[in-house]
Amino acid sequence: MWILCIIPLLASKDEFVKFHARQGFVLFIFEVLLVLVAWIPIIGWLLVVLVIIVSVLGIKAALEGRKWEIPYVYEWSKKVKI
Protein backbone atom coordinates (compact mmCIF):
# COMPACT_ATOMS: atom_id res chain seq x y z
CA MET A 1 0.00 0.00 0.00
CA TRP A 2 3.06 2.26 -0.02
CA ILE A 3 2.11 3.59 -3.43
CA LEU A 4 -0.90 5.26 -1.79
CA CYS A 5 1.47 7.75 -0.17
CA ILE A 6 4.06 8.26 -2.93
CA ILE A 7 1.77 9.45 -5.73
CA PRO A 8 -0.11 12.10 -3.67
CA LEU A 9 3.13 13.20 -2.04
CA LEU A 10 4.69 13.96 -5.41
CA ALA A 11 1.61 15.07 -7.36
CA SER A 12 -0.59 17.05 -5.00
CA LYS A 13 -0.36 20.68 -3.95
CA ASP A 14 -3.08 20.33 -1.29
CA GLU A 15 -1.62 20.57 2.23
CA PHE A 16 -4.21 18.16 3.68
CA VAL A 17 -3.18 15.51 1.16
CA LYS A 18 0.52 16.13 1.80
CA PHE A 19 -0.07 15.91 5.57
CA HIS A 20 -1.41 12.37 5.25
CA ALA A 21 1.00 11.37 2.48
CA ARG A 22 4.02 12.35 4.58
CA GLN A 23 2.79 10.26 7.50
CA GLY A 24 2.09 7.39 5.11
CA PHE A 25 5.61 7.64 3.75
CA VAL A 26 7.10 7.50 7.27
CA LEU A 27 4.91 4.48 8.06
CA PHE A 28 6.23 2.84 4.89
CA ILE A 29 9.81 3.42 6.07
CA PHE A 30 8.89 1.88 9.44
CA GLU A 31 7.42 -1.12 7.61
CA VAL A 32 10.64 -1.61 5.65
CA LEU A 33 12.66 -1.51 8.88
CA LEU A 34 10.12 -3.78 10.53
CA VAL A 35 11.03 -6.53 8.09
CA LEU A 36 14.32 -6.80 9.98
CA VAL A 37 12.60 -7.60 13.30
CA ALA A 38 9.38 -9.25 12.11
CA TRP A 39 10.98 -12.68 12.28
CA ILE A 40 11.26 -12.39 16.08
CA PRO A 41 8.36 -14.39 17.56
CA ILE A 42 5.66 -12.42 19.38
CA ILE A 43 7.50 -9.05 19.47
CA GLY A 44 7.89 -8.86 15.70
CA TRP A 45 4.38 -10.09 15.12
CA LEU A 46 2.90 -7.56 17.52
CA LEU A 47 4.81 -4.75 15.80
CA VAL A 48 3.49 -5.87 12.40
CA VAL A 49 -0.08 -5.89 13.72
CA LEU A 50 0.44 -2.47 15.33
CA VAL A 51 1.69 -0.93 12.07
CA ILE A 52 -1.24 -2.40 10.15
CA ILE A 53 -3.74 -1.03 12.69
CA VAL A 54 -2.14 2.43 12.64
CA SER A 55 -2.14 2.42 8.82
CA VAL A 56 -5.83 1.52 8.66
CA LEU A 57 -6.71 4.19 11.25
CA GLY A 58 -4.72 6.76 9.28
CA ILE A 59 -6.53 5.87 6.05
CA LYS A 60 -9.86 6.08 7.91
CA ALA A 61 -8.99 9.54 9.28
CA ALA A 62 -8.03 10.77 5.81
CA LEU A 63 -11.25 9.47 4.28
CA GLU A 64 -13.25 11.21 7.02
CA GLY A 65 -11.49 14.49 6.20
CA ARG A 66 -9.73 14.95 9.52
CA LYS A 67 -6.08 15.25 10.45
CA TRP A 68 -4.69 12.69 12.86
CA GLU A 69 -1.21 13.31 14.16
CA ILE A 70 0.04 9.77 14.66
CA PRO A 71 2.26 9.69 17.77
CA TYR A 72 5.98 9.62 16.87
CA VAL A 73 5.19 9.27 13.16
CA TYR A 74 3.98 12.86 12.92
CA GLU A 75 7.26 14.21 14.32
CA TRP A 76 9.25 12.29 11.71
CA SER A 77 6.84 13.26 8.93
CA LYS A 78 7.48 16.97 9.53
CA LYS A 79 11.06 16.36 8.38
CA VAL A 80 9.95 15.04 4.96
CA LYS A 81 10.42 17.93 2.53
CA ILE A 82 8.90 16.98 -0.82
Phi and psi in degrees as GROMACS dihedral restraints (atoms count N, CA, C in turn):
[ dihedral_restraints ]
;  ai    aj    ak    al  type     phi  dphi    fc
    3     4     5     6     1   -61.6    20    10
    4     5     6     7     1   -27.3    20    10
    6     7     8     9     1   -64.4    20    10
    7     8     9    10     1   -24.2    20    10
    9    10    11    12     1   -65.3    20    10
   10    11    12    13     1   -18.0    20    10
   12    13    14    15     1  -102.7    20    10
   13    14    15    16     1   -28.1    20    10
   15    16    17    18     1   -70.9    20    10
   16    17    18    19     1   -48.9    20    10
   18    19    20    21     1   -61.3    20    10
   19    20    21    22     1   -51.4    20    10
   21    22    23    24     1   -64.0    20    10
   22    23    24    25     1   -33.6    20    10
   24    25    26    27     1   -63.0    20    10
   25    26    27    28     1   -38.5    20    10
   27    28    29    30     1   -87.3    20    10
   28    29    30    31     1   -30.5    20    10
   30    31    32    33     1   -98.7    20    10
   31    32    33    34     1   -25.3    20    10
   33    34    35    36     1   -92.9    20    10
   34    35    36    37     1   149.3    20    10
   36    37    38    39     1  -105.0    20    10
   37    38    39    40     1   -11.0    20    10
   39    40    41    42     1   -71.3    20    10
   40    41    42    43     1   127.1    20    10
   42    43    44    45     1   -66.8    20    10
   43    44    45    46     1   -34.3    20    10
   45    46    47    48     1   -62.0    20    10
   46    47    48    49     1   -43.6    20    10
   48    49    50    51     1   -65.4    20    10
   49    50    51    52     1   -44.4    20    10
   51    52    53    54     1   -65.0    20    10
   52    53    54    55     1   -34.8    20    10
   54    55    56    57     1   -56.5    20    10
   55    56    57    58     1   -50.5    20    10
   57    58    59    60     1   -73.9    20    10
   58    59    60    61     1   -35.4    20    10
   60    61    62    63     1   -66.4    20    10
   61    62    63    64     1   -37.9    20    10
   63    64    65    66     1   -63.0    20    10
   64    65    66    67     1   -44.7    20    10
   66    67    68    69     1   -65.2    20    10
   67    68    69    70     1   -38.0    20    10
   69    70    71    72     1   -63.3    20    10
   70    71    72    73     1   -38.5    20    10
   72    73    74    75     1   -65.2    20    10
   73    74    75    76     1   -43.7    20    10
   75    76    77    78     1   -64.0    20    10
   76    77    78    79     1   -40.5    20    10
   78    79    80    81     1   -61.9    20    10
   79    80    81    82     1   -37.7    20    10
   81    82    83    84     1   -61.9    20    10
   82    83    84    85     1   -43.4    20    10
   84    85    86    87     1   -61.3    20    10
   85    86    87    88     1   -43.1    20    10
   87    88    89    90     1   -59.9    20    10
   88    89    90    91     1   -40.1    20    10
   90    91    92    93     1   -63.8    20    10
   91    92    93    94     1   -40.5    20    10
   93    94    95    96     1   -62.9    20    10
   94    95    96    97     1   -44.5    20    10
   96    97    98    99     1   -68.1    20    10
   97    98    99   100     1   -30.3    20    10
   99   100   101   102     1   -65.4    20    10
  100   101   102   103     1   -26.6    20    10
  102   103   104   105     1   -57.4    20    10
  103   104   105   106     1   -30.8    20    10
  105   106   107   108     1   -70.6    20    10
  106   107   108   109     1   -28.0    20    10
  108   109   110   111     1  -112.7    20    10
  109   110   111   112     1    -2.7    20    10
  111   112   113   114     1   -67.1    20    10
  112   113   114   115     1   -20.6    20    10
  114   115   116   117     1   -76.2    20    10
  115   116   117   118     1   -13.2    20    10
  117   118   119   120     1   -74.6    20    10
  118   119   120   121     1   121.2    20    10
  120   121   122   123     1   -57.2    20    10
  121   122   123   124     1   145.0    20    10
  123   124   125   126     1    65.8    20    10
  124   125   126   127     1   -61.0    20    10
  126   127   128   129     1   -62.1    20    10
  127   128   129   130     1   -50.1    20    10
  129   130   131   132     1   -62.6    20    10
  130   131   132   133     1   -42.1    20    10
  132   133   134   135     1   -64.7    20    10
  133   134   135   136     1   -41.3    20    10
  135   136   137   138     1   -64.1    20    10
  136   137   138   139     1   -38.6    20    10
  138   139   140   141     1   -65.7    20    10
  139   140   141   142     1   -39.5    20    10
  141   142   143   144     1   -61.5    20    10
  142   143   144   145     1   -46.8    20    10
  144   145   146   147     1   -62.4    20    10
  145   146   147   148     1   -41.3    20    10
  147   148   149   150     1   -61.5    20    10
  148   149   150   151     1   -44.2    20    10
  150   151   152   153     1   -65.1    20    10
  151   152   153   154     1   -39.6    20    10
  153   154   155   156     1   -64.1    20    10
  154   155   156   157     1   -44.4    20    10
  156   157   158   159     1   -62.3    20    10
  157   158   159   160     1   -45.5    20    10
  159   160   161   162     1   -63.1    20    10
  160   161   162   163     1   -39.8    20    10
  162   163   164   165     1   -62.1    20    10
  163   164   165   166     1   -45.4    20    10
  165   166   167   168     1   -64.5    20    10
  166   167   168   169     1   -42.3    20    10
  168   169   170   171     1   -64.5    20    10
  169   170   171   172     1   -36.0    20    10
  171   172   173   174     1   -66.1    20    10
  172   173   174   175     1   -42.4    20    10
  174   175   176   177     1   -63.2    20    10
  175   176   177   178     1   -41.9    20    10
  177   178   179   180     1   -61.1    20    10
  178   179   180   181     1   -44.6    20    10
  180   181   182   183     1   -62.2    20    10
  181   182   183   184     1   -42.0    20    10
  183   184   185   186     1   -64.3    20    10
  184   185   186   187     1   -42.1    20    10
  186   187   188   189     1   -66.9    20    10
  187   188   189   190     1   -29.3    20    10
  189   190   191   192     1   -81.4    20    10
  190   191   192   193     1    -7.2    20    10
  192   193   194   195     1    82.3    20    10
  193   194   195   196     1    22.9    20    10
  195   196   197   198     1  -121.8    20    10
  196   197   198   199     1   152.6    20    10
  198   199   200   201     1   -89.9    20    10
  199   200   201   202     1   133.0    20    10
  201   202   203   204     1  -125.5    20    10
  202   203   204   205     1   114.1    20    10
  204   205   206   207     1   -83.5    20    10
  205   206   207   208     1    99.4    20    10
  207   208   209   210     1   -66.1    20    10
  208   209   210   211     1   126.3    20    10
  210   211   212   213     1   -53.5    20    10
  211   212   213   214     1   136.1    20    10
  213   214   215   216     1    72.1    20    10
  214   215   216   217     1   -46.7    20    10
  216   217   218   219     1   -64.6    20    10
  217   218   219   220     1   -40.5    20    10
  219   220   221   222     1   -61.1    20    10
  220   221   222   223     1   -41.5    20    10
  222   223   224   225     1   -61.7    20    10
  223   224   225   226     1   -41.5    20    10
  225   226   227   228     1   -70.3    20    10
  226   227   228   229     1   -35.3    20    10
  228   229   230   231     1   -68.3    20    10
  229   230   231   232     1   -25.2    20    10
  231   232   233   234     1   -67.1    20    10
  232   233   234   235     1   -19.0    20    10
  234   235   236   237     1   -85.9    20    10
  235   236   237   238     1   -10.9    20    10
  237   238   239   240     1   -78.9    20    10
  238   239   240   241     1   117.5    20    10
  240   241   242   243     1  -115.9    20    10
  241   242   243   244     1    81.7    20    10
